[in-house]
């Protein structure tokens, strides 16, 4: 079904008035007011057309005189999605107090009574009001669909991010405002020779070489004060076994809506071999 066809069906009125010329006259009145409608010959046709799309129903009291018909329609309407509450305009005899009317209101829910003979202005106004209410329901549907799309995208993004985090060749960690690790990947554990349990909660300054520790603390302070958003530098870390290693440390602030506490992501790459190679080259040049 094309988008244009769907919109056409969803904004029409369905008419079920099986006695006399009620259906034809109602359709004519609605058409004169610029409102599209479809006449249904019986209740099964009405239910079938509802499945295709409808803005509201216009039904005569006679169409629901049989209890089985009322239950049939009620059961179909009970299966509406959560956003939907299809408006029904019920054309009733003067007094509007028959058993069929009372039971219709109780079972069908969103019913507006129009006592016959119905004035043209009253019918048109009621139909327009019902269609506006239905349009608000369609807006709610679209909003729910958008939320579903966003949730699906977030789930997909989270899956991709988790895979990237777990399988990255470089060390990745999340830091609190005080520089403590709250998340670490396997690569970071391998670089530092530590277990995940021992790293979580420790500050990055604790694994930094004493000669570089003050530098790291100054950089973290600038991040927390908003004086800079990120920094990249090469410095020395200490492995658990006491070995000093060179790392390239990149730290950037992350902004999470609704979170007051500052968070940062640290990417740590072991560059020890490159540093040693550079030192060997300098030593060879000095010779």
ABEGO torsion letter per residue (X at the ends): XBAAAAAAAAABBBBBBABEAAAAAAAAAAAAAGBBBBBBABAAAAAAAAAAEBABBBBBAAAAABAAAAAAAAAAAAABBAABBBBBBBBBBBGGABAAAAAAAAAAGBBBBBBOBBBAAAAAAAAAAAAAAAAAAAAAAAAAAAAAAAAAAAAAAAAAAAAAAAABABBBBBBBAAGBBABBBAAAAAAAGBBAAAABGBBAAAABBAAAAAAAAAAAAAAAAGABABBBBBBBBBBAAGBBBBBBBBBBBBBBBGBABBBBBBBBBBAAAAAAAAAAAAAAAAX
